[in-house]
Amino acid sequence: MSDEIQTIVRKIIHVDMDAFYASVEQRDNPKLRGKPVAVGGSAARGVVAAASYEARAFGVRSALPSVTAKRRCPDLIFVPPRFDVYRAVSKQIREIFAEHTDLIEPLSLDEAYLDVTDNKREISAATEIATMIRARIKEVTGLNASAGISYCKFLAKMASDLNKPNGQAVITPKNGPAFVEGLAVKKFHGVGPATAAKMERLGILTGADLKAKSLAFLQEYFGKSGAWYYDISRGMDRRAVQPDRPRKSVGAEDTFMVDIFDLDAARNEIAPLAAKVWRHCESNGVHGRTVTLKVKYADFQIITRSKTTAAPIGAMDVLEAVSQSLLDPLFPTEKGIRLLGVTLSSFVDDEVSDADQLELQI
């Protein structure tokens, strides 16, 4: 292993709750245990926020339209989300993390990075700490958690998926670079379908293929992300765990395999993006006032359109409607659209009262 990797070795744990929202519902309602459960709305325009492992076996996943989910799994049981309960359970889990370290970087209600290089209990083995944390979570909440342990955040995240559900895995500094080289790039955390397809067109199928490309090549084809791909192909991730990192915005975007020219087709892509943004905001108890629509055309021109509302947005339907209002004036278009994105910003503190939330005007 190179000296460069040696200098940034840390002991990082990525803890990820197993099917968190759905597992909470199954815990609190015994009639749901062992059955396919989707947290979200069952209406025609509803979206799945989370799915139990029983539902995932049928291809039901988060951000899937509810009608599609029901078609894939006719016996699917829809349960409305209870974010107040999820936040309370998440608080219990973070208190368990704090028994071991103050270096905790929450990613959402159900996952977080922990730096246990120097920990409160002076335990040298990060794998032992991960085992203790998972056992304590089970004892306190009755829920299962999986964990990944490694010397950097990227590999800890990858490791947490290796033995799901209710398991853990370690990727050591010795085997980290080889692990990455043997992994398909489409399985890299942070590499979406469109980027994976682009890499494959360039002959990059595995981490080894990615590693074989020069930094200049990767920057030419992937811009600012090129340096990141260069590093992770070598098993390197210099990012530190950042406790309580404030977020100024929450966004989601998607790149399409086929350019979009039709308004109805574009509008159909807005719904899952708004749902993904709203899920994060609801789960973390934040609300915002500024909606920004990002559009990238086939010629790579990027434009944004924003609208700031008088009061915080109080429902996913409202977020979607504001996004649609920004999209509609862009049509008809002679240039195809290759990417759409929705971002919510101008956050207000914590919860918003019903009286202060912006309601959709019909």
C-alpha positions as CSV (number, residue, x, y, z in Angstrom):
1,M,0.0,0.0,0.0
2,S,1.3,3.5,-0.8
3,D,2.5,5.9,1.8
4,E,-0.4,8.3,0.7
5,I,-3.0,5.8,1.8
6,Q,-1.1,5.1,5.1
7,T,-1.2,8.7,6.0
8,I,-5.0,8.9,5.9
9,V,-5.9,5.7,7.7
10,R,-8.7,6.2,10.1
11,K,-11.2,3.8,11.8
12,I,-14.5,4.6,10.3
13,I,-17.8,2.9,10.9
14,H,-20.9,3.3,8.7
15,V,-24.0,2.3,10.5
16,D,-27.1,1.7,8.4
17,M,-30.5,0.7,9.8
18,D,-32.2,-2.2,8.0
19,A,-35.3,-1.0,6.2
20,F,-35.7,1.6,8.9
21,Y,-39.2,3.1,8.4
22,A,-40.7,-0.2,7.5
23,S,-39.0,-2.0,10.4
24,V,-40.4,0.5,12.8
25,E,-43.9,-0.1,11.5
26,Q,-43.4,-3.9,11.8
27,R,-42.0,-3.5,15.3
28,D,-45.0,-1.5,16.4
29,N,-47.7,-3.5,14.6
30,P,-47.2,-7.3,15.0
31,K,-49.7,-7.9,12.2
32,L,-47.2,-6.4,9.7
33,R,-44.4,-8.7,10.6
34,G,-43.2,-11.0,7.9
35,K,-45.4,-9.2,5.3
36,P,-44.5,-6.9,2.4
37,V,-44.9,-3.4,3.8
38,A,-44.4,0.0,2.0
39,V,-44.3,3.2,3.9
40,G,-45.9,5.9,1.8
41,G,-49.2,6.8,0.1
42,S,-51.2,4.3,-1.8
43,A,-53.0,6.9,-3.9
44,A,-52.6,7.1,-7.7
45,R,-49.9,9.7,-7.4
46,G,-48.3,8.2,-4.2
47,V,-44.7,7.3,-3.9
48,V,-43.0,4.6,-1.8
49,A,-40.8,6.2,0.9
50,A,-39.5,2.9,2.2
51,A,-40.0,-0.9,1.8
52,S,-39.6,-3.9,4.0
53,Y,-37.3,-6.7,2.9
54,E,-40.4,-8.8,2.2
55,A,-41.5,-6.1,-0.3
56,R,-38.0,-5.6,-1.7
57,A,-38.1,-9.3,-2.8
58,F,-40.8,-8.2,-5.3
59,G,-38.7,-5.2,-6.6
60,V,-40.5,-2.6,-4.4
61,R,-38.1,0.2,-3.4
62,S,-38.1,3.7,-2.3
63,A,-39.1,6.5,-4.8
64,L,-41.1,3.9,-6.8
65,P,-44.6,5.1,-7.8
66,S,-47.2,3.4,-5.6
67,V,-49.2,2.1,-8.5
68,T,-46.0,0.4,-9.9
69,A,-45.2,-1.0,-6.4
70,K,-48.7,-2.5,-6.1
71,R,-48.5,-4.0,-9.5
72,R,-45.2,-5.7,-8.6
73,C,-46.5,-6.9,-5.3
74,P,-50.4,-7.2,-5.2
75,D,-50.3,-8.1,-1.5
76,L,-48.3,-5.0,-0.6
77,I,-49.5,-3.2,2.6
78,F,-49.3,0.6,2.5
79,V,-48.7,2.3,5.8
80,P,-48.6,6.1,6.2
81,P,-45.3,7.5,7.5
82,R,-44.9,8.6,11.1
83,F,-41.9,10.8,11.0
84,D,-42.2,11.9,14.6
85,V,-41.7,8.3,15.6
86,Y,-38.8,7.7,13.3
87,R,-37.1,10.9,14.6
88,A,-37.6,9.7,18.2
89,V,-36.0,6.3,17.4
90,S,-33.2,8.0,15.5
91,K,-32.5,10.1,18.6
92,Q,-32.1,6.9,20.6
93,I,-29.7,5.5,18.1
94,R,-27.6,8.6,18.0
95,E,-27.4,8.6,21.8
96,I,-25.9,5.1,21.5
97,F,-23.3,6.4,19.0
98,A,-22.4,9.2,21.4
99,E,-21.5,6.5,24.0
100,H,-18.5,5.8,21.8
101,T,-17.5,8.9,20.0
102,D,-18.4,12.6,19.4
103,L,-17.3,12.3,15.8
104,I,-20.7,11.4,14.3
105,E,-21.9,12.5,10.9
106,P,-25.6,11.8,10.4
107,L,-26.5,11.2,6.7
108,S,-30.2,10.8,7.5
109,L,-32.4,9.4,10.3
110,D,-31.2,5.8,9.6
111,E,-27.5,6.1,8.8
112,A,-24.4,7.8,10.0
113,Y,-20.6,7.8,9.8
114,L,-18.6,7.4,13.1
115,D,-14.9,8.0,13.5
116,V,-13.8,5.7,16.3
117,T,-10.0,6.2,15.7
118,D,-9.9,7.7,19.2
119,N,-13.0,6.5,21.1
120,K,-14.4,7.1,24.5
121,R,-14.0,3.5,25.6
122,E,-10.5,3.2,24.3
123,I,-11.3,0.0,22.3
124,S,-8.7,-0.6,19.7
125,A,-10.8,-2.8,17.4
126,A,-13.4,-0.9,15.4
127,T,-15.1,-4.2,14.5
128,E,-15.7,-4.7,18.3
129,I,-17.2,-1.2,18.6
130,A,-19.5,-1.9,15.6
131,T,-20.7,-5.2,17.2
132,M,-21.4,-3.4,20.5
133,I,-23.3,-0.6,18.8
134,R,-25.5,-3.0,16.8
135,A,-26.2,-5.1,19.9
136,R,-27.1,-2.0,21.9
137,I,-29.4,-0.7,19.1
138,K,-31.2,-4.0,19.1
139,E,-31.6,-3.9,22.9
140,V,-32.9,-0.4,23.1
141,T,-35.0,-0.2,19.9
142,G,-35.7,-3.8,18.9
143,L,-34.4,-3.0,15.4
144,N,-31.6,-4.4,13.4
145,A,-28.6,-2.4,12.1
146,S,-25.9,-3.3,9.6
147,A,-22.4,-1.8,9.7
148,G,-19.4,-1.4,7.5
149,I,-15.9,-0.8,9.0
150,S,-12.9,0.6,7.0
151,Y,-10.2,3.1,7.0
152,C,-12.2,5.7,4.9
153,K,-15.8,6.8,4.5
154,F,-16.2,5.4,0.9
155,L,-15.2,1.9,1.8
156,A,-17.1,1.9,5.1
157,K,-20.2,2.8,3.2
158,M,-19.5,0.0,0.7
159,A,-18.8,-2.5,3.5
160,S,-22.1,-1.8,5.2
161,D,-24.0,-3.3,2.2
162,L,-22.0,-6.5,2.1
163,N,-23.7,-8.5,4.8
164,K,-27.2,-6.8,5.0
165,P,-29.5,-7.3,6.7
166,N,-28.3,-7.5,10.3
167,G,-24.6,-8.0,9.6
168,Q,-21.3,-6.2,9.3
169,A,-18.2,-6.4,7.2
170,V,-14.7,-4.9,7.3
171,I,-12.5,-3.7,4.5
172,T,-8.9,-3.3,5.8
173,P,-6.2,-1.0,4.5
174,K,-4.5,-4.1,3.1
175,N,-7.4,-5.4,1.0
176,G,-9.1,-2.1,0.3
177,P,-7.4,-1.3,-3.1
178,A,-8.0,-4.9,-4.3
179,F,-11.6,-4.8,-3.3
180,V,-12.2,-1.6,-5.3
181,E,-10.4,-3.0,-8.4
182,G,-12.6,-6.1,-8.5
183,L,-15.9,-4.1,-8.0
184,A,-18.1,-3.2,-11.0
185,V,-18.2,0.6,-11.3
186,K,-22.1,0.5,-11.3
187,K,-21.9,-0.7,-7.7
188,F,-19.8,2.2,-6.5
189,H,-21.6,4.4,-4.0
190,G,-22.2,7.7,-5.8
191,V,-22.0,6.3,-9.3
192,G,-25.6,6.5,-10.7
193,P,-26.9,4.6,-13.8
194,A,-26.1,7.4,-16.2
195,T,-22.5,7.8,-15.0
196,A,-22.1,4.0,-15.0
197,A,-23.4,3.9,-18.6
198,K,-21.0,6.6,-19.6
199,M,-18.1,4.8,-18.0
200,E,-19.0,1.6,-19.8
201,R,-19.0,3.5,-23.1
202,L,-15.5,4.5,-22.3
203,G,-14.5,0.9,-21.6
204,I,-14.6,1.3,-17.8
205,L,-16.4,-1.6,-16.3
206,T,-14.5,-2.3,-13.1
207,G,-12.5,-0.4,-10.5
208,A,-9.4,-1.8,-12.2
209,D,-10.5,-0.2,-15.5
210,L,-11.1,3.1,-13.7
211,K,-7.7,2.9,-12.0
212,A,-6.0,2.4,-15.4
213,K,-7.2,5.8,-16.6
214,S,-5.1,8.9,-16.0
215,L,-6.2,11.8,-13.8
216,A,-6.3,14.0,-16.9
217,F,-8.5,11.5,-18.8
218,L,-11.0,11.3,-15.9
219,Q,-11.1,15.1,-15.5
220,E,-11.7,15.5,-19.3
221,Y,-14.7,13.3,-19.3
222,F,-16.1,13.7,-15.8
223,G,-15.1,17.3,-14.8
224,K,-14.7,18.0,-11.1
225,S,-15.7,14.4,-10.3
226,G,-12.6,13.1,-12.2
227,A,-10.3,13.6,-9.2
228,W,-12.8,11.8,-6.9
229,Y,-12.9,8.8,-9.3
230,Y,-9.2,8.8,-9.5
231,D,-8.8,8.5,-5.8
232,I,-11.5,6.0,-5.0
233,S,-10.3,3.6,-7.7
234,R,-7.1,3.4,-5.6
235,G,-9.1,2.9,-2.4
236,M,-8.5,6.5,-1.2
237,D,-11.0,8.9,0.4
238,R,-9.6,11.9,2.2
239,R,-12.9,13.1,3.6
240,A,-13.1,13.4,7.4
241,V,-16.2,12.6,9.4
242,Q,-17.9,16.0,10.0
243,P,-20.1,16.1,13.1
244,D,-23.4,17.9,12.7
245,R,-22.6,19.2,9.3
246,P,-25.2,21.8,8.4
247,R,-27.0,21.4,5.1
248,K,-28.0,24.5,3.2
249,S,-30.0,22.7,0.6
250,V,-31.4,19.2,-0.3
251,G,-31.6,18.2,-3.9
252,A,-32.1,15.3,-6.3
253,E,-31.5,15.0,-10.0
254,D,-31.6,12.4,-12.7
255,T,-29.9,12.0,-16.0
256,F,-32.0,10.3,-18.7
257,M,-30.8,7.7,-21.2
258,V,-33.0,9.3,-23.9
259,D,-33.4,13.1,-24.2
260,I,-36.8,14.4,-23.3
261,F,-38.7,16.8,-25.7
262,D,-42.2,16.3,-24.4
263,L,-43.7,18.3,-21.5
264,D,-45.7,15.4,-20.1
265,A,-42.7,13.2,-20.1
266,A,-40.7,15.9,-18.2
267,R,-43.5,16.4,-15.7
268,N,-43.5,12.6,-15.0
269,E,-39.8,12.9,-14.0
270,I,-40.5,15.7,-11.5
271,A,-42.6,13.6,-9.2
272,P,-39.9,11.1,-8.0
273,L,-37.4,13.9,-7.7
274,A,-39.7,15.9,-5.5
275,A,-40.5,12.7,-3.5
276,K,-36.9,12.1,-2.8
277,V,-36.2,15.6,-1.6
278,W,-39.3,15.6,0.5
279,R,-38.5,12.3,2.1
280,H,-35.1,13.7,3.3
281,C,-36.7,17.0,4.6
282,E,-39.4,15.2,6.4
283,S,-37.1,12.6,8.0
284,N,-34.8,15.3,9.2
285,G,-37.5,17.8,10.3
286,V,-36.5,20.6,8.0
287,H,-38.6,22.8,5.7
288,G,-37.6,25.3,3.1
289,R,-39.0,28.2,1.1
290,T,-36.9,28.2,-2.1
291,V,-37.4,25.6,-4.9
292,T,-34.9,25.4,-7.7
293,L,-35.3,23.5,-10.9
294,K,-32.1,22.5,-12.7
295,V,-32.3,21.6,-16.4
296,K,-29.4,20.3,-18.5
297,Y,-30.0,20.2,-22.2
298,A,-28.6,17.8,-24.8
299,D,-25.9,20.3,-25.7
300,F,-24.9,20.4,-22.0
301,Q,-26.2,24.0,-21.5
302,I,-27.5,24.2,-17.9
303,I,-30.1,26.6,-16.7
304,T,-31.9,27.0,-13.3
305,R,-35.2,28.5,-12.4
306,S,-36.1,29.3,-8.7
307,K,-39.1,30.4,-6.8
308,T,-39.2,31.5,-3.1
309,T,-42.5,31.1,-1.4
310,A,-43.9,33.4,1.4
311,A,-44.1,30.5,3.9
312,P,-42.3,27.2,4.2
313,I,-43.5,24.4,1.9
314,G,-45.6,22.0,3.9
315,A,-46.3,19.1,1.7
316,M,-44.7,17.0,-1.1
317,D,-47.6,17.9,-3.4
318,V,-46.7,21.5,-3.0
319,L,-43.0,20.9,-3.7
320,E,-44.0,19.0,-6.8
321,A,-46.4,21.7,-7.9
322,V,-43.9,24.5,-7.5
323,S,-41.3,22.5,-9.4
324,Q,-43.8,21.9,-12.2
325,S,-44.6,25.6,-12.4
326,L,-40.9,26.3,-13.0
327,L,-40.8,23.6,-15.7
328,D,-43.9,24.4,-17.7
329,P,-42.7,27.7,-19.2
330,L,-39.6,26.0,-20.7
331,F,-41.8,24.1,-23.2
332,P,-42.1,23.7,-26.1
333,T,-38.3,23.1,-26.5
334,E,-36.3,22.4,-29.6
335,K,-33.4,21.1,-27.5
336,G,-33.8,17.7,-25.8
337,I,-33.4,17.6,-22.0
338,R,-30.9,15.2,-20.6
339,L,-31.1,16.0,-16.9
340,L,-33.7,17.4,-14.4
341,G,-33.1,18.3,-10.8
342,V,-35.1,19.7,-7.9
343,T,-33.6,21.4,-4.9
344,L,-35.1,22.9,-1.8
345,S,-33.3,25.5,0.2
346,S,-33.8,28.6,2.5
347,F,-34.5,26.3,5.4
348,V,-36.4,27.3,8.5
349,D,-35.7,25.9,12.0
350,D,-37.1,22.5,12.8
351,E,-40.8,21.9,12.6
352,V,-43.3,24.2,11.1
353,S,-46.8,24.6,12.3
354,D,-49.7,23.8,10.1
355,A,-50.7,27.4,10.0
356,D,-47.3,28.5,8.7
357,Q,-47.0,25.8,6.0
358,L,-47.6,26.8,2.4
359,E,-50.7,25.0,1.1
360,L,-51.3,24.0,-2.5
361,Q,-53.7,26.4,-4.2
362,I,-56.0,24.6,-6.6
